[in-house]
Amino acid sequence: MSMENHLHALEQQRDTLKKRLHEEMTHPAADERALRELKREKLVLKDRIEELRRSQSA
């Protein structure tokens, strides 16, 4: 998988997590544990994306 394809796949995963996070947050009985996990996963993806972008520009 090329670097661009990998970056695009990570961005798609992040977008999916953002949607899931929004859905969970708007749910009347939001699961706090699920929210924490989704936020953690989103941050991990954000860090990986930023790391790949930095390595591309170097």
PyMOL Python script that loads the backbone (N, CA, C, O; Angstrom):
from pymol import cmd

cmd.read_pdbstr("""\
ATOM      1  N   MET A   1       0.859  -1.176   0.000  1.00  0.00           N
ATOM      2  CA  MET A   1       0.000   0.000   0.000  1.00  0.00           C
ATOM      3  C   MET A   1       0.900   1.231   0.000  1.00  0.00           C
ATOM      4  O   MET A   1       1.828   1.341   0.802  1.00  0.00           O
ATOM      5  N   SER A   2       0.608   2.153  -0.912  1.00  0.00           N
ATOM      6  CA  SER A   2       1.407   3.375  -0.969  1.00  0.00           C
ATOM      7  C   SER A   2       1.118   4.256   0.240  1.00  0.00           C
ATOM      8  O   SER A   2       0.108   4.093   0.925  1.00  0.00           O
ATOM      9  N   MET A   3       2.016   5.181   0.479  1.00  0.00           N
ATOM     10  CA  MET A   3       1.873   6.088   1.615  1.00  0.00           C
ATOM     11  C   MET A   3       0.581   6.902   1.487  1.00  0.00           C
ATOM     12  O   MET A   3      -0.133   7.098   2.470  1.00  0.00           O
ATOM     13  N   GLU A   4       0.289   7.372   0.275  1.00  0.00           N
ATOM     14  CA  GLU A   4      -0.933   8.159   0.058  1.00  0.00           C
ATOM     15  C   GLU A   4      -2.181   7.325   0.339  1.00  0.00           C
ATOM     16  O   GLU A   4      -3.122   7.805   0.970  1.00  0.00           O
ATOM     17  N   ASN A   5      -2.186   6.091  -0.124  1.00  0.00           N
ATOM     18  CA  ASN A   5      -3.335   5.215   0.113  1.00  0.00           C
ATOM     19  C   ASN A   5      -3.507   4.923   1.597  1.00  0.00           C
ATOM     20  O   ASN A   5      -4.624   4.898   2.113  1.00  0.00           O
ATOM     21  N   HIS A   6      -2.388   4.703   2.272  1.00  0.00           N
ATOM     22  CA  HIS A   6      -2.436   4.427   3.711  1.00  0.00           C
ATOM     23  C   HIS A   6      -2.979   5.644   4.457  1.00  0.00           C
ATOM     24  O   HIS A   6      -3.815   5.514   5.352  1.00  0.00           O
ATOM     25  N   LEU A   7      -2.500   6.812   4.085  1.00  0.00           N
ATOM     26  CA  LEU A   7      -2.964   8.053   4.707  1.00  0.00           C
ATOM     27  C   LEU A   7      -4.461   8.243   4.467  1.00  0.00           C
ATOM     28  O   LEU A   7      -5.200   8.621   5.377  1.00  0.00           O
ATOM     29  N   HIS A   8      -4.897   7.983   3.251  1.00  0.00           N
ATOM     30  CA  HIS A   8      -6.317   8.120   2.920  1.00  0.00           C
ATOM     31  C   HIS A   8      -7.163   7.134   3.737  1.00  0.00           C
ATOM     32  O   HIS A   8      -8.235   7.490   4.225  1.00  0.00           O
ATOM     33  N   ALA A   9      -6.683   5.909   3.882  1.00  0.00           N
ATOM     34  CA  ALA A   9      -7.416   4.902   4.661  1.00  0.00           C
ATOM     35  C   ALA A   9      -7.530   5.329   6.124  1.00  0.00           C
ATOM     36  O   ALA A   9      -8.584   5.163   6.738  1.00  0.00           O
ATOM     37  N   LEU A  10      -6.454   5.877   6.680  1.00  0.00           N
ATOM     38  CA  LEU A  10      -6.496   6.351   8.066  1.00  0.00           C
ATOM     39  C   LEU A  10      -7.477   7.513   8.216  1.00  0.00           C
ATOM     40  O   LEU A  10      -8.203   7.594   9.206  1.00  0.00           O
ATOM     41  N   GLU A  11      -7.496   8.406   7.234  1.00  0.00           N
ATOM     42  CA  GLU A  11      -8.430   9.535   7.284  1.00  0.00           C
ATOM     43  C   GLU A  11      -9.872   9.053   7.214  1.00  0.00           C
ATOM     44  O   GLU A  11     -10.745   9.612   7.878  1.00  0.00           O
ATOM     45  N   GLN A  12     -10.129   8.030   6.421  1.00  0.00           N
ATOM     46  CA  GLN A  12     -11.476   7.467   6.349  1.00  0.00           C
ATOM     47  C   GLN A  12     -11.872   6.837   7.682  1.00  0.00           C
ATOM     48  O   GLN A  12     -13.009   6.984   8.132  1.00  0.00           O
ATOM     49  N   GLN A  13     -10.936   6.138   8.307  1.00  0.00           N
ATOM     50  CA  GLN A  13     -11.211   5.545   9.618  1.00  0.00           C
ATOM     51  C   GLN A  13     -11.519   6.637  10.636  1.00  0.00           C
ATOM     52  O   GLN A  13     -12.429   6.495  11.453  1.00  0.00           O
ATOM     53  N   ARG A  14     -10.755   7.728  10.582  1.00  0.00           N
ATOM     54  CA  ARG A  14     -10.976   8.842  11.506  1.00  0.00           C
ATOM     55  C   ARG A  14     -12.363   9.446  11.282  1.00  0.00           C
ATOM     56  O   ARG A  14     -13.075   9.746  12.241  1.00  0.00           O
ATOM     57  N   ASP A  15     -12.744   9.624  10.020  1.00  0.00           N
ATOM     58  CA  ASP A  15     -14.066  10.178   9.720  1.00  0.00           C
ATOM     59  C   ASP A  15     -15.178   9.268  10.229  1.00  0.00           C
ATOM     60  O   ASP A  15     -16.184   9.749  10.750  1.00  0.00           O
ATOM     61  N   THR A  16     -15.003   7.964  10.082  1.00  0.00           N
ATOM     62  CA  THR A  16     -15.982   7.006  10.590  1.00  0.00           C
ATOM     63  C   THR A  16     -16.095   7.111  12.105  1.00  0.00           C
ATOM     64  O   THR A  16     -17.196   7.086  12.655  1.00  0.00           O
ATOM     65  N   LEU A  17     -14.949   7.229  12.780  1.00  0.00           N
ATOM     66  CA  LEU A  17     -14.964   7.386  14.238  1.00  0.00           C
ATOM     67  C   LEU A  17     -15.648   8.685  14.648  1.00  0.00           C
ATOM     68  O   LEU A  17     -16.374   8.718  15.641  1.00  0.00           O
ATOM     69  N   LYS A  18     -15.419   9.754  13.891  1.00  0.00           N
ATOM     70  CA  LYS A  18     -16.066  11.032  14.200  1.00  0.00           C
ATOM     71  C   LYS A  18     -17.583  10.890  14.131  1.00  0.00           C
ATOM     72  O   LYS A  18     -18.302  11.420  14.978  1.00  0.00           O
ATOM     73  N   LYS A  19     -18.064  10.173  13.119  1.00  0.00           N
ATOM     74  CA  LYS A  19     -19.509   9.959  12.982  1.00  0.00           C
ATOM     75  C   LYS A  19     -20.049   9.117  14.135  1.00  0.00           C
ATOM     76  O   LYS A  19     -21.092   9.431  14.708  1.00  0.00           O
ATOM     77  N   ARG A  20     -19.329   8.043  14.469  1.00  0.00           N
ATOM     78  CA  ARG A  20     -19.762   7.189  15.585  1.00  0.00           C
ATOM     79  C   ARG A  20     -19.768   7.966  16.894  1.00  0.00           C
ATOM     80  O   ARG A  20     -20.673   7.807  17.713  1.00  0.00           O
ATOM     81  N   LEU A  21     -18.764   8.800  17.085  1.00  0.00           N
ATOM     82  CA  LEU A  21     -18.672   9.615  18.290  1.00  0.00           C
ATOM     83  C   LEU A  21     -19.847  10.582  18.365  1.00  0.00           C
ATOM     84  O   LEU A  21     -20.455  10.749  19.422  1.00  0.00           O
ATOM     85  N   HIS A  22     -20.161  11.211  17.250  1.00  0.00           N
ATOM     86  CA  HIS A  22     -21.297  12.140  17.217  1.00  0.00           C
ATOM     87  C   HIS A  22     -22.604  11.407  17.532  1.00  0.00           C
ATOM     88  O   HIS A  22     -23.428  11.897  18.304  1.00  0.00           O
ATOM     89  N   GLU A  23     -22.781  10.239  16.930  1.00  0.00           N
ATOM     90  CA  GLU A  23     -23.992   9.455  17.188  1.00  0.00           C
ATOM     91  C   GLU A  23     -24.106   9.084  18.659  1.00  0.00           C
ATOM     92  O   GLU A  23     -25.184   9.172  19.246  1.00  0.00           O
ATOM     93  N   GLU A  24     -23.001   8.673  19.248  1.00  0.00           N
ATOM     94  CA  GLU A  24     -23.018   8.276  20.662  1.00  0.00           C
ATOM     95  C   GLU A  24     -23.294   9.486  21.552  1.00  0.00           C
ATOM     96  O   GLU A  24     -24.024   9.376  22.536  1.00  0.00           O
ATOM     97  N   MET A  25     -22.718  10.630  21.214  1.00  0.00           N
ATOM     98  CA  MET A  25     -22.899  11.831  22.034  1.00  0.00           C
ATOM     99  C   MET A  25     -24.336  12.345  21.982  1.00  0.00           C
ATOM    100  O   MET A  25     -24.825  12.919  22.955  1.00  0.00           O
ATOM    101  N   THR A  26     -25.008  12.142  20.859  1.00  0.00           N
ATOM    102  CA  THR A  26     -26.378  12.630  20.729  1.00  0.00           C
ATOM    103  C   THR A  26     -27.406  11.614  21.221  1.00  0.00           C
ATOM    104  O   THR A  26     -28.599  11.910  21.285  1.00  0.00           O
ATOM    105  N   HIS A  27     -26.946  10.436  21.561  1.00  0.00           N
ATOM    106  CA  HIS A  27     -27.839   9.406  22.090  1.00  0.00           C
ATOM    107  C   HIS A  27     -28.286   9.816  23.492  1.00  0.00           C
ATOM    108  O   HIS A  27     -27.462  10.260  24.292  1.00  0.00           O
ATOM    109  N   PRO A  28     -29.567   9.676  23.802  1.00  0.00           N
ATOM    110  CA  PRO A  28     -30.063  10.099  25.122  1.00  0.00           C
ATOM    111  C   PRO A  28     -29.359   9.419  26.298  1.00  0.00           C
ATOM    112  O   PRO A  28     -29.157  10.037  27.343  1.00  0.00           O
ATOM    113  N   ALA A  29     -28.994   8.174  26.133  1.00  0.00           N
ATOM    114  CA  ALA A  29     -28.316   7.455  27.213  1.00  0.00           C
ATOM    115  C   ALA A  29     -26.902   7.098  26.757  1.00  0.00           C
ATOM    116  O   ALA A  29     -26.547   5.924  26.648  1.00  0.00           O
ATOM    117  N   ALA A  30     -26.107   8.125  26.494  1.00  0.00           N
ATOM    118  CA  ALA A  30     -24.753   7.916  25.984  1.00  0.00           C
ATOM    119  C   ALA A  30     -23.926   7.092  26.965  1.00  0.00           C
ATOM    120  O   ALA A  30     -23.981   7.300  28.177  1.00  0.00           O
ATOM    121  N   ASP A  31     -23.173   6.170  26.422  1.00  0.00           N
ATOM    122  CA  ASP A  31     -22.296   5.303  27.213  1.00  0.00           C
ATOM    123  C   ASP A  31     -20.951   6.015  27.372  1.00  0.00           C
ATOM    124  O   ASP A  31     -20.202   6.158  26.405  1.00  0.00           O
ATOM    125  N   GLU A  32     -20.651   6.455  28.579  1.00  0.00           N
ATOM    126  CA  GLU A  32     -19.427   7.224  28.835  1.00  0.00           C
ATOM    127  C   GLU A  32     -18.171   6.419  28.508  1.00  0.00           C
ATOM    128  O   GLU A  32     -17.194   6.965  27.995  1.00  0.00           O
ATOM    129  N   ARG A  33     -18.199   5.133  28.804  1.00  0.00           N
ATOM    130  CA  ARG A  33     -17.038   4.288  28.502  1.00  0.00           C
ATOM    131  C   ARG A  33     -16.814   4.206  26.993  1.00  0.00           C
ATOM    132  O   ARG A  33     -15.679   4.280  26.521  1.00  0.00           O
ATOM    133  N   ALA A  34     -17.892   4.053  26.248  1.00  0.00           N
ATOM    134  CA  ALA A  34     -17.788   3.997  24.791  1.00  0.00           C
ATOM    135  C   ALA A  34     -17.286   5.329  24.244  1.00  0.00           C
ATOM    136  O   ALA A  34     -16.472   5.357  23.320  1.00  0.00           O
ATOM    137  N   LEU A  35     -17.769   6.431  24.813  1.00  0.00           N
ATOM    138  CA  LEU A  35     -17.306   7.752  24.382  1.00  0.00           C
ATOM    139  C   LEU A  35     -15.804   7.906  24.607  1.00  0.00           C
ATOM    140  O   LEU A  35     -15.088   8.385  23.727  1.00  0.00           O
ATOM    141  N   ARG A  36     -15.333   7.506  25.769  1.00  0.00           N
ATOM    142  CA  ARG A  36     -13.892   7.599  26.063  1.00  0.00           C
ATOM    143  C   ARG A  36     -13.079   6.770  25.075  1.00  0.00           C
ATOM    144  O   ARG A  36     -12.047   7.222  24.578  1.00  0.00           O
ATOM    145  N   GLU A  37     -13.543   5.566  24.796  1.00  0.00           N
ATOM    146  CA  GLU A  37     -12.823   4.684  23.877  1.00  0.00           C
ATOM    147  C   GLU A  37     -12.802   5.259  22.458  1.00  0.00           C
ATOM    148  O   GLU A  37     -11.767   5.234  21.793  1.00  0.00           O
ATOM    149  N   LEU A  38     -13.934   5.772  22.001  1.00  0.00           N
ATOM    150  CA  LEU A  38     -13.986   6.375  20.668  1.00  0.00           C
ATOM    151  C   LEU A  38     -13.061   7.585  20.577  1.00  0.00           C
ATOM    152  O   LEU A  38     -12.361   7.765  19.580  1.00  0.00           O
ATOM    153  N   LYS A  39     -13.062   8.404  21.607  1.00  0.00           N
ATOM    154  CA  LYS A  39     -12.184   9.579  21.624  1.00  0.00           C
ATOM    155  C   LYS A  39     -10.720   9.157  21.612  1.00  0.00           C
ATOM    156  O   LYS A  39      -9.899   9.763  20.923  1.00  0.00           O
ATOM    157  N   ARG A  40     -10.398   8.123  22.369  1.00  0.00           N
ATOM    158  CA  ARG A  40      -9.018   7.631  22.408  1.00  0.00           C
ATOM    159  C   ARG A  40      -8.593   7.113  21.034  1.00  0.00           C
ATOM    160  O   ARG A  40      -7.500   7.422  20.559  1.00  0.00           O
ATOM    161  N   GLU A  41      -9.457   6.329  20.403  1.00  0.00           N
ATOM    162  CA  GLU A  41      -9.156   5.796  19.073  1.00  0.00           C
ATOM    163  C   GLU A  41      -8.969   6.924  18.069  1.00  0.00           C
ATOM    164  O   GLU A  41      -8.073   6.873  17.226  1.00  0.00           O
ATOM    165  N   LYS A  42      -9.816   7.937  18.161  1.00  0.00           N
ATOM    166  CA  LYS A  42      -9.724   9.073  17.248  1.00  0.00           C
ATOM    167  C   LYS A  42      -8.395   9.809  17.431  1.00  0.00           C
ATOM    168  O   LYS A  42      -7.770  10.212  16.449  1.00  0.00           O
ATOM    169  N   LEU A  43      -7.967   9.984  18.667  1.00  0.00           N
ATOM    170  CA  LEU A  43      -6.686  10.646  18.927  1.00  0.00           C
ATOM    171  C   LEU A  43      -5.509   9.821  18.413  1.00  0.00           C
ATOM    172  O   LEU A  43      -4.541  10.376  17.892  1.00  0.00           O
ATOM    173  N   VAL A  44      -5.588   8.508  18.555  1.00  0.00           N
ATOM    174  CA  VAL A  44      -4.528   7.639  18.042  1.00  0.00           C
ATOM    175  C   VAL A  44      -4.423   7.795  16.528  1.00  0.00           C
ATOM    176  O   VAL A  44      -3.326   7.925  15.986  1.00  0.00           O
ATOM    177  N   LEU A  45      -5.561   7.783  15.854  1.00  0.00           N
ATOM    178  CA  LEU A  45      -5.553   7.956  14.399  1.00  0.00           C
ATOM    179  C   LEU A  45      -5.017   9.334  14.018  1.00  0.00           C
ATOM    180  O   LEU A  45      -4.241   9.461  13.071  1.00  0.00           O
ATOM    181  N   LYS A  46      -5.428  10.356  14.750  1.00  0.00           N
ATOM    182  CA  LYS A  46      -4.948  11.713  14.472  1.00  0.00           C
ATOM    183  C   LYS A  46      -3.427  11.765  14.565  1.00  0.00           C
ATOM    184  O   LYS A  46      -2.769  12.348  13.703  1.00  0.00           O
ATOM    185  N   ASP A  47      -2.875  11.163  15.602  1.00  0.00           N
ATOM    186  CA  ASP A  47      -1.423  11.147  15.779  1.00  0.00           C
ATOM    187  C   ASP A  47      -0.731  10.392  14.647  1.00  0.00           C
ATOM    188  O   ASP A  47       0.303  10.835  14.147  1.00  0.00           O
ATOM    189  N   ARG A  48      -1.292   9.261  14.243  1.00  0.00           N
ATOM    190  CA  ARG A  48      -0.698   8.482  13.148  1.00  0.00           C
ATOM    191  C   ARG A  48      -0.733   9.261  11.843  1.00  0.00           C
ATOM    192  O   ARG A  48       0.233   9.242  11.079  1.00  0.00           O
ATOM    193  N   ILE A  49      -1.848   9.950  11.583  1.00  0.00           N
ATOM    194  CA  ILE A  49      -1.977  10.749  10.365  1.00  0.00           C
ATOM    195  C   ILE A  49      -0.947  11.877  10.366  1.00  0.00           C
ATOM    196  O   ILE A  49      -0.269  12.103   9.364  1.00  0.00           O
ATOM    197  N   GLU A  50      -0.833  12.578  11.478  1.00  0.00           N
ATOM    198  CA  GLU A  50       0.137  13.671  11.567  1.00  0.00           C
ATOM    199  C   GLU A  50       1.560  13.155  11.386  1.00  0.00           C
ATOM    200  O   GLU A  50       2.374  13.801  10.726  1.00  0.00           O
ATOM    201  N   GLU A  51       1.863  12.006  11.963  1.00  0.00           N
ATOM    202  CA  GLU A  51       3.197  11.419  11.833  1.00  0.00           C
ATOM    203  C   GLU A  51       3.501  11.086  10.374  1.00  0.00           C
ATOM    204  O   GLU A  51       4.603  11.349   9.893  1.00  0.00           O
ATOM    205  N   LEU A  52       2.531  10.511   9.673  1.00  0.00           N
ATOM    206  CA  LEU A  52       2.735  10.186   8.257  1.00  0.00           C
ATOM    207  C   LEU A  52       2.917  11.446   7.423  1.00  0.00           C
ATOM    208  O   LEU A  52       3.765  11.483   6.531  1.00  0.00           O
ATOM    209  N   ARG A  53       2.136  12.467   7.702  1.00  0.00           N
ATOM    210  CA  ARG A  53       2.271  13.721   6.951  1.00  0.00           C
ATOM    211  C   ARG A  53       3.642  14.352   7.171  1.00  0.00           C
ATOM    212  O   ARG A  53       4.253  14.873   6.238  1.00  0.00           O
ATOM    213  N   ARG A  54       4.122  14.301   8.421  1.00  0.00           N
ATOM    214  CA  ARG A  54       5.458  14.847   8.710  1.00  0.00           C
ATOM    215  C   ARG A  54       6.531  14.059   7.965  1.00  0.00           C
ATOM    216  O   ARG A  54       7.473  14.642   7.428  1.00  0.00           O
ATOM    217  N   SER A  55       6.389  12.742   7.934  1.00  0.00           N
ATOM    218  CA  SER A  55       7.403  11.923   7.263  1.00  0.00           C
ATOM    219  C   SER A  55       7.375  12.133   5.750  1.00  0.00           C
ATOM    220  O   SER A  55       8.405  11.990   5.091  1.00  0.00           O
ATOM    221  N   GLN A  56       6.216  12.469   5.194  1.00  0.00           N
ATOM    222  CA  GLN A  56       6.123  12.743   3.761  1.00  0.00           C
ATOM    223  C   GLN A  56       6.823  14.046   3.406  1.00  0.00           C
ATOM    224  O   GLN A  56       7.461  14.148   2.358  1.00  0.00           O
ATOM    225  N   SER A  57       6.704  15.034   4.272  1.00  0.00           N
ATOM    226  CA  SER A  57       7.275  16.345   3.964  1.00  0.00           C
ATOM    227  C   SER A  57       8.763  16.415   4.296  1.00  0.00           C
ATOM    228  O   SER A  57       9.430  17.387   3.944  1.00  0.00           O
ATOM    229  N   ALA A  58       9.279  15.406   4.961  1.00  0.00           N
ATOM    230  CA  ALA A  58      10.704  15.421   5.346  1.00  0.00           C
ATOM    231  C   ALA A  58      11.597  14.971   4.213  1.00  0.00           C
ATOM    232  O   ALA A  58      12.817  14.926   4.370  1.00  0.00           O
TER     233      ALA A  58
END
""", "prot")
cmd.dss("prot")
cmd.show_as("cartoon", "prot")
cmd.util.cbc("prot")
cmd.orient("prot")
